[in-house]
Amino acid sequence: MVRRIAVIVAGMCLLTAPLRAQGRVEVSVGAGYTLSEGIRTDERIILGALYDHAEVNSGPSFHLSFGVYTTPQFLIEFLYGRQSSKLTAEGPGIKTDAADLNVDTYHGLFTYNWGEEDAKIRPFASIGFGATHYGFGNTLIAGASVDKIPGNTQFSTTWAGGVKFYVAPKVGLKFTARWTPTYIKTDSAGYWCDPFYGCWVVGDPDYSHQFDLSGAIVIRF
């Protein structure tokens, strides 16, 4: 885990080296709590019980970001986050923890900060694109002959807003509300027919959503 974070930070430093000569660098480290949800799955029988829903439990999370100001208001960032969770299998009248789960998110962000560069209070809004990785631990269903669930990485976006309070010229506090929808799969939702173009299958995409509230320490260079 420490090695992964070190590689991420080193990569961000190399990628943003040309920009750092022109703008200010901002780093933040924070923690919070993430409300998560799962998706409906194909029906599966384990130990005589029917399961048809995979739920990602809510849990604590932490975040690390590194960004460069290209203008006094516009910030390009890279954000890494991890939520500690469990995968819960659910079915009619039954619910059980299926596996330990870490949810890792990797996003490039475009952030706009309102106010002057040296203002003590700066509201901000962000949009980002990247990926969410689901890393599963050992299976927790006692007595079930279920192999360890393989990890899975999916495309995700992230949308955030919040405010920064600078208690010193280079040090501040950041409070953020973030929504991260992750694409999981697309189910068939029937057919759509047109008298000129014919018929085609209509897809119903499934997303797993994360809603995160966090606080962070911000340092500017």
WOKA-V639407 format. One record per residue. N is the residue number from 1. RES is the residue in one small letter. SS is DSSP state (~ for helix, > for strand, _ for the rest). PHI is phi in whole degrees, 0 to 359 (none if undefined). Layout:
N & RES & SS & PHI
N & RES & SS & PHI
This chain:
1 & m & _ & none
2 & v & ~ & 297
3 & r & ~ & 297
4 & r & ~ & 297
5 & i & ~ & 297
6 & a & ~ & 297
7 & v & ~ & 295
8 & i & ~ & 299
9 & v & ~ & 296
10 & a & ~ & 298
11 & g & ~ & 297
12 & m & ~ & 295
13 & c & ~ & 297
14 & l & ~ & 291
15 & l & ~ & 292
16 & t & _ & 259
17 & a & ~ & 304
18 & p & ~ & 297
19 & l & ~ & 282
20 & r & ~ & 297
21 & a & _ & 290
22 & q & _ & 254
23 & g & _ & 226
24 & r & _ & 278
25 & v & > & 260
26 & e & > & 229
27 & v & > & 238
28 & s & > & 221
29 & v & > & 229
30 & g & > & 212
31 & a & > & 215
32 & g & > & 189
33 & y & > & 225
34 & t & > & 244
35 & l & > & 269
36 & s & > & 235
37 & e & _ & 221
38 & g & _ & 253
39 & i & > & 220
40 & r & > & 282
41 & t & > & 233
42 & d & > & 294
43 & e & > & 296
44 & r & > & 217
45 & i & > & 259
46 & i & > & 232
47 & l & _ & 52
48 & g & _ & 80
49 & a & > & 251
50 & l & > & 265
51 & y & > & 241
52 & d & > & 219
53 & h & > & 212
54 & a & > & 247
55 & e & > & 250
56 & v & > & 267
57 & n & _ & 290
58 & s & _ & 291
59 & g & > & 185
60 & p & > & 291
61 & s & > & 213
62 & f & > & 222
63 & h & > & 220
64 & l & > & 225
65 & s & > & 229
66 & f & > & 217
67 & g & > & 215
68 & v & > & 230
69 & y & > & 281
70 & t & _ & 270
71 & t & _ & 220
72 & p & _ & 300
73 & q & _ & 253
74 & f & > & 260
75 & l & > & 236
76 & i & > & 258
77 & e & > & 230
78 & f & > & 241
79 & l & > & 238
80 & y & > & 246
81 & g & > & 221
82 & r & > & 222
83 & q & > & 248
84 & s & > & 273
85 & s & > & 211
86 & k & > & 222
87 & l & > & 267
88 & t & > & 251
89 & a & > & 266
90 & e & > & 232
91 & g & > & 208
92 & p & _ & 301
93 & g & _ & 75
94 & i & > & 217
95 & k & > & 207
96 & t & > & 210
97 & d & > & 292
98 & a & > & 260
99 & a & > & 194
100 & d & > & 292
101 & l & > & 210
102 & n & > & 247
103 & v & > & 251
104 & d & > & 257
105 & t & > & 239
106 & y & > & 227
107 & h & > & 220
108 & g & > & 271
109 & l & > & 243
110 & f & > & 243
111 & t & > & 240
112 & y & > & 251
113 & n & > & 249
114 & w & _ & 280
115 & g & _ & 94
116 & e & _ & 285
117 & e & _ & 301
118 & d & _ & 261
119 & a & _ & 292
120 & k & _ & 282
121 & i & > & 236
122 & r & > & 224
123 & p & > & 293
124 & f & > & 211
125 & a & > & 219
126 & s & > & 226
127 & i & > & 226
128 & g & > & 216
129 & f & > & 226
130 & g & > & 176
131 & a & > & 214
132 & t & > & 240
133 & h & > & 248
134 & y & > & 257
135 & g & > & 251
136 & f & > & 263
137 & g & > & 266
138 & n & > & 292
139 & t & > & 294
140 & l & _ & 256
141 & i & _ & 281
142 & a & _ & 298
143 & g & _ & 84
144 & a & _ & 270
145 & s & _ & 273
146 & v & _ & 246
147 & d & _ & 293
148 & k & _ & 301
149 & i & _ & 288
150 & p & _ & 291
151 & g & _ & 294
152 & n & > & 214
153 & t & > & 242
154 & q & > & 227
155 & f & > & 294
156 & s & > & 211
157 & t & > & 244
158 & t & > & 216
159 & w & > & 228
160 & a & > & 213
161 & g & > & 209
162 & g & > & 176
163 & v & > & 212
164 & k & > & 247
165 & f & > & 242
166 & y & > & 266
167 & v & > & 273
168 & a & > & 209
169 & p & _ & 305
170 & k & _ & 243
171 & v & > & 229
172 & g & > & 208
173 & l & > & 242
174 & k & > & 233
175 & f & > & 240
176 & t & > & 228
177 & a & > & 247
178 & r & > & 227
179 & w & > & 240
180 & t & > & 233
181 & p & > & 272
182 & t & > & 246
183 & y & > & 289
184 & i & > & 249
185 & k & > & 196
186 & t & > & 234
187 & d & > & 260
188 & s & > & 289
189 & a & > & 243
190 & g & > & 108
191 & y & > & 236
192 & w & > & 240
193 & c & > & 242
194 & d & > & 233
195 & p & _ & 296
196 & f & _ & 259
197 & y & _ & 257
198 & g & > & 89
199 & c & > & 243
200 & w & > & 211
201 & v & > & 285
202 & v & > & 262
203 & g & > & 265
204 & d & > & 241
205 & p & > & 289
206 & d & > & 251
207 & y & > & 236
208 & s & > & 258
209 & h & > & 253
210 & q & > & 238
211 & f & > & 239
212 & d & > & 242
213 & l & > & 241
214 & s & > & 213
215 & g & > & 233
216 & a & > & 213
217 & i & > & 266
218 & v & > & 246
219 & i & > & 234
220 & r & > & 250
221 & f & _ & 240
